[in-house]
Amino acid sequence: FLFLCLFFCFLLSTIAQRNRSATMSFQDDDDLDDLAEEFGDDFGFGFDGEDYAGDPNVVPKVPVPTDVARERTFDSVTIQWESFQGQIVNELRVEAMPADVGFVEGFQKGTQGGGRFSNVPDPVNTNFTVVKNLQPDTDYIFRLVAKNDAGVVMGRATPIPIKTNRYNPPRGDKSAWLALMPPRKTGTLRKLGRRLSMRKMKPSQYYFVLENALLSWFSEVDGEEVGFVNLCKLTRISYPETEDNVGFVLHFSNDSTMEIECIQTTATSTPRQVFADWVETLTALRRDVGGRAAKVVKSHDSTE
């Protein structure tokens, strides 16, 4: 019995010594990293994404991109996506196709297919790019194409088309696409701010350019001039005092009027913002040439 007790104590002492030795041998970070690399989480050693470079034998998982609306222009769209960190990606590019064509027959670049693309440098650490040379006022869909040694993956396209802004370059003191309402018949109520869909006659959209006191409008940005008016003859600017109003009327000394509705042509400005900007500019101009400030019309048949 005594012999068995001594043997059992010796066995426990040996096991404890071995555990202490094993613990001390793994205090070195290099040893821990080697084991983590060899066995991973199955061995009980975790490691974060910063140390994990990905598996070159696995194709990338490609996310669906989205756009940055505030960076959208008439000929470019900024595209962003979830980071590829933790994956092996050797090449990455963003492809764009007109929405009415899509990727049904693959990517078709050039003037015939209308496709555009942007190669992404450092794809693992970059999650946005700008696709340029797009057509103005056009719907596009975008997708990511990622490549590594395991193969090429074409991601799903954006489910909702992304529209470039209407061509609206800086010109003169101020310029914008605005809607010129058709003249009203004499005797009808002067109801401002009505929705365009309620008109019997559709409004015409023109590219308005303000240069000094001359307001001109054109069929296209570089198109034929449709008309002009000298704002020195402007006597009053009227509009209803409502939060959703986007229209105003210019009253001239010869009793003629122009009714204008503001429209949305960019992703970064609403018709209401365009309205406020133009009314402020025209009011300041009218004051500079000696006229009265803008009047607020609270009743539909008011003339003041």
C-alpha positions as CSV (number, residue, x, y, z in Angstrom):
1,F,0.0,0.0,0.0
2,L,2.8,2.4,0.9
3,F,4.5,1.6,-2.5
4,L,1.3,2.5,-4.4
5,C,1.0,5.8,-2.5
6,L,4.6,6.7,-3.3
7,F,4.1,5.8,-7.0
8,F,0.9,7.9,-7.3
9,C,2.7,11.0,-5.7
10,F,5.6,10.6,-8.2
11,L,3.2,10.4,-11.1
12,L,1.3,13.6,-10.1
13,S,4.6,15.4,-9.7
14,T,5.8,14.4,-13.1
15,I,2.6,15.6,-14.8
16,A,2.7,19.0,-13.0
17,Q,6.4,19.4,-14.1
18,R,5.6,18.7,-17.7
19,N,2.7,21.2,-17.7
20,R,5.0,23.9,-16.3
21,S,7.5,23.2,-19.0
22,A,4.9,23.3,-21.8
23,T,3.6,26.6,-20.5
24,M,7.0,28.2,-20.4
25,S,7.9,26.9,-23.8
26,F,5.0,28.8,-25.4
27,Q,5.7,32.2,-23.8
28,D,7.5,33.2,-27.0
29,D,5.2,35.1,-29.4
30,D,6.8,33.4,-32.4
31,D,5.8,30.0,-31.1
32,L,2.3,31.1,-30.5
33,D,2.1,32.6,-34.0
34,D,3.5,29.4,-35.6
35,L,0.8,27.3,-33.8
36,A,-1.9,29.7,-34.7
37,E,-0.8,29.6,-38.4
38,E,-0.6,25.8,-38.4
39,F,-3.8,24.9,-36.4
40,G,-5.9,28.1,-36.4
41,D,-8.9,28.2,-34.2
42,D,-9.2,24.4,-34.0
43,F,-6.2,24.4,-31.8
44,G,-7.6,27.1,-29.6
45,F,-5.5,30.0,-30.8
46,G,-7.5,32.9,-32.3
47,F,-6.1,35.6,-34.6
48,D,-7.7,38.8,-35.9
49,G,-8.2,39.9,-39.5
50,E,-5.1,42.1,-39.5
51,D,-2.8,39.2,-39.3
52,Y,-4.8,37.0,-41.6
53,A,-3.9,37.6,-45.3
54,G,-6.6,35.3,-46.7
55,D,-6.5,32.0,-48.7
56,P,-5.2,32.3,-52.2
57,N,-7.0,29.1,-53.1
58,V,-10.4,30.7,-52.4
59,V,-12.1,33.1,-54.9
60,P,-13.0,36.5,-53.4
61,K,-16.5,37.2,-52.0
62,V,-17.7,40.2,-54.0
63,P,-20.2,42.6,-52.4
64,V,-22.8,44.7,-54.3
65,P,-21.6,48.3,-54.7
66,T,-23.4,51.5,-53.9
67,D,-22.9,55.1,-54.9
68,V,-22.0,58.2,-53.0
69,A,-24.8,60.5,-54.1
70,R,-23.2,63.8,-53.0
71,E,-20.2,63.0,-55.3
72,R,-22.3,62.3,-58.4
73,T,-21.8,64.6,-61.4
74,F,-23.1,64.8,-65.0
75,D,-20.3,62.5,-66.2
76,S,-19.1,60.5,-63.2
77,V,-20.3,58.4,-60.3
78,T,-18.4,57.6,-57.1
79,I,-18.8,53.9,-56.2
80,Q,-18.1,52.3,-52.8
81,W,-18.3,48.8,-51.4
82,E,-17.5,46.7,-48.3
83,S,-13.7,46.2,-47.8
84,F,-11.9,43.1,-49.1
85,Q,-9.6,43.0,-46.1
86,G,-9.0,39.4,-45.0
87,Q,-9.2,38.2,-48.6
88,I,-6.7,37.7,-51.4
89,V,-7.6,40.0,-54.3
90,N,-5.0,40.6,-57.0
91,E,-7.1,42.7,-59.4
92,L,-10.3,44.6,-59.0
93,R,-12.3,46.8,-61.3
94,V,-15.7,48.5,-61.3
95,E,-17.8,48.1,-64.5
96,A,-20.7,50.3,-65.5
97,M,-23.3,49.7,-68.2
98,P,-26.4,51.7,-69.3
99,A,-29.3,50.4,-67.4
100,D,-31.4,49.7,-70.5
101,V,-28.6,47.4,-71.8
102,G,-27.3,45.9,-68.6
103,F,-24.9,43.0,-68.3
104,V,-27.2,40.5,-70.1
105,E,-24.6,40.0,-72.8
106,G,-21.6,40.8,-70.5
107,F,-19.6,44.0,-70.3
108,Q,-19.4,45.9,-73.6
109,K,-17.1,48.9,-73.5
110,G,-16.8,51.7,-76.0
111,T,-19.3,53.8,-77.9
112,Q,-21.2,50.8,-79.2
113,G,-21.9,49.1,-75.9
114,G,-21.7,52.2,-73.7
115,G,-19.8,50.5,-70.9
116,R,-17.2,52.2,-68.8
117,F,-14.8,50.8,-66.1
118,S,-12.3,51.9,-63.5
119,N,-9.4,49.7,-62.3
120,V,-8.9,49.9,-58.5
121,P,-5.3,50.2,-57.2
122,D,-4.6,48.3,-53.9
123,P,-7.9,46.5,-54.0
124,V,-7.7,45.0,-50.5
125,N,-7.2,48.4,-48.8
126,T,-9.4,50.5,-51.1
127,N,-13.2,50.5,-51.0
128,F,-14.2,53.3,-53.5
129,T,-13.4,54.6,-56.9
130,V,-14.8,57.1,-59.5
131,V,-16.2,55.8,-62.8
132,K,-15.7,58.6,-65.3
133,N,-16.7,59.5,-68.9
134,L,-20.4,58.6,-68.4
135,Q,-23.2,60.1,-70.3
136,P,-25.2,62.9,-68.7
137,D,-28.8,62.3,-67.4
138,T,-28.4,58.5,-68.0
139,D,-29.2,55.5,-65.8
140,Y,-26.3,53.1,-65.1
141,I,-25.9,49.9,-63.2
142,F,-22.5,48.9,-61.7
143,R,-20.8,45.7,-60.6
144,L,-17.4,44.6,-59.1
145,V,-15.1,42.1,-60.8
146,A,-12.5,40.6,-58.5
147,K,-9.6,38.3,-59.5
148,N,-7.0,36.2,-57.7
149,D,-5.1,32.9,-58.4
150,A,-8.3,30.9,-57.7
151,G,-10.3,32.6,-60.4
152,V,-12.4,35.6,-61.4
153,V,-15.7,36.5,-59.7
154,M,-18.2,38.9,-61.2
155,G,-20.4,40.3,-58.5
156,R,-24.1,41.2,-58.7
157,A,-25.0,44.5,-60.2
158,T,-26.6,47.4,-58.3
159,P,-30.3,46.5,-58.0
160,I,-31.5,50.1,-58.6
161,P,-30.0,52.1,-61.5
162,I,-27.9,55.2,-60.6
163,K,-28.6,58.2,-62.7
164,T,-25.9,60.8,-63.6
165,N,-26.8,64.4,-63.2
166,R,-28.1,66.5,-66.1
167,Y,-25.4,68.6,-67.9
168,N,-25.3,71.8,-65.9
169,P,-21.9,73.4,-66.1
170,P,-21.1,76.8,-64.6
171,R,-21.9,79.6,-67.0
172,G,-22.4,83.3,-66.5
173,D,-23.4,84.5,-63.0
174,K,-25.8,81.6,-62.5
175,S,-27.3,78.8,-64.7
176,A,-29.7,75.9,-64.2
177,W,-32.4,73.9,-65.9
178,L,-35.8,75.4,-65.1
179,A,-39.3,74.8,-66.3
180,L,-41.1,77.7,-68.0
181,M,-44.8,77.4,-67.5
182,P,-47.1,78.1,-70.4
183,P,-48.9,81.5,-70.5
184,R,-52.2,81.6,-68.7
185,K,-55.4,82.9,-70.4
186,T,-56.6,86.3,-69.3
187,G,-59.1,86.2,-66.5
188,T,-58.0,82.8,-65.1
189,L,-56.9,82.5,-61.5
190,R,-53.2,83.0,-61.0
191,K,-52.6,80.0,-58.8
192,L,-48.9,79.6,-58.2
193,G,-47.1,76.4,-57.2
194,R,-49.5,74.0,-58.7
195,R,-48.1,70.6,-59.6
196,L,-46.9,70.2,-63.1
197,S,-49.1,67.1,-63.7
198,M,-52.2,69.3,-63.2
199,R,-51.4,71.5,-66.1
200,K,-53.4,71.2,-69.3
201,M,-50.3,72.2,-71.2
202,K,-46.9,70.7,-70.3
203,P,-44.2,73.1,-69.2
204,S,-41.0,73.5,-71.3
205,Q,-37.6,72.9,-69.7
206,Y,-34.9,75.3,-70.7
207,Y,-31.4,76.0,-69.7
208,F,-31.5,79.4,-68.0
209,V,-28.4,81.6,-67.9
210,L,-28.1,84.8,-65.8
211,E,-25.4,87.2,-66.9
212,N,-25.4,90.5,-65.1
213,A,-29.0,91.7,-65.5
214,L,-29.7,89.6,-68.7
215,L,-31.7,86.4,-68.2
216,S,-31.6,84.1,-71.3
217,W,-32.9,80.6,-71.8
218,F,-31.8,78.0,-74.3
219,S,-33.1,74.7,-75.7
220,E,-29.9,73.0,-74.7
221,V,-26.8,74.0,-72.8
222,D,-25.0,74.8,-76.1
223,G,-28.2,75.0,-78.1
224,E,-30.2,77.8,-79.7
225,E,-31.3,80.7,-77.6
226,V,-35.1,80.7,-77.1
227,G,-35.5,84.0,-75.4
228,F,-34.1,86.6,-73.1
229,V,-35.3,89.4,-70.8
230,N,-33.6,92.4,-69.3
231,L,-34.2,92.2,-65.6
232,C,-33.9,96.0,-65.3
233,K,-37.6,95.8,-66.3
234,L,-38.4,93.5,-63.5
235,T,-40.8,95.1,-61.0
236,R,-41.7,92.3,-58.7
237,I,-41.1,88.6,-57.8
238,S,-44.1,86.8,-56.4
239,Y,-44.6,83.3,-55.0
240,P,-46.9,81.6,-52.4
241,E,-45.6,81.3,-48.9
242,T,-45.8,77.6,-48.6
243,E,-43.2,75.0,-47.6
244,D,-43.6,72.9,-50.7
245,N,-43.7,75.7,-53.2
246,V,-41.0,75.6,-55.9
247,G,-42.4,78.2,-58.3
248,F,-42.2,81.9,-58.7
249,V,-43.5,84.6,-61.1
250,L,-41.5,87.5,-62.6
251,H,-43.5,90.6,-63.2
252,F,-42.2,93.2,-65.7
253,S,-43.0,96.9,-66.3
254,N,-45.0,96.1,-69.4
255,D,-47.4,94.0,-67.4
256,S,-46.0,90.8,-68.8
257,T,-45.1,87.8,-66.5
258,M,-43.0,84.7,-66.6
259,E,-43.9,81.8,-64.3
260,I,-41.0,79.5,-63.5
261,E,-41.0,76.1,-61.7
262,C,-37.7,74.8,-60.3
263,I,-36.9,71.2,-61.0
264,Q,-34.4,68.6,-59.7
265,T,-31.5,68.0,-62.1
266,T,-28.8,66.9,-59.6
267,A,-28.7,64.4,-56.8
268,T,-27.4,66.9,-54.3
269,S,-30.1,69.7,-54.6
270,T,-33.8,69.6,-54.3
271,P,-36.3,71.8,-56.3
272,R,-36.9,73.7,-53.1
273,Q,-33.2,74.5,-52.7
274,V,-33.0,75.6,-56.3
275,F,-36.1,77.8,-55.7
276,A,-34.6,79.5,-52.7
277,D,-31.2,80.0,-54.4
278,W,-32.8,81.6,-57.5
279,V,-35.3,83.8,-55.7
280,E,-32.5,85.1,-53.4
281,T,-30.3,85.9,-56.4
282,L,-33.0,87.6,-58.4
283,T,-34.2,89.6,-55.4
284,A,-30.7,90.9,-54.7
285,L,-30.3,91.8,-58.4
286,R,-33.6,93.6,-58.5
287,R,-32.5,95.7,-55.4
288,D,-29.2,96.5,-57.1
289,V,-30.9,98.0,-60.2
290,G,-33.3,100.0,-58.0
291,G,-36.4,97.9,-57.9
292,R,-38.5,96.5,-55.1
293,A,-37.7,93.4,-53.1
294,A,-39.6,90.2,-53.7
295,K,-43.3,90.1,-52.7
296,V,-44.9,87.1,-51.0
297,V,-48.3,86.2,-52.5
298,K,-50.6,84.6,-50.0
299,S,-53.8,84.6,-52.1
300,H,-54.1,83.2,-55.6
301,D,-55.6,86.3,-57.1
302,S,-53.4,88.8,-55.4
303,T,-51.5,91.3,-57.6
304,E,-49.2,92.6,-54.9
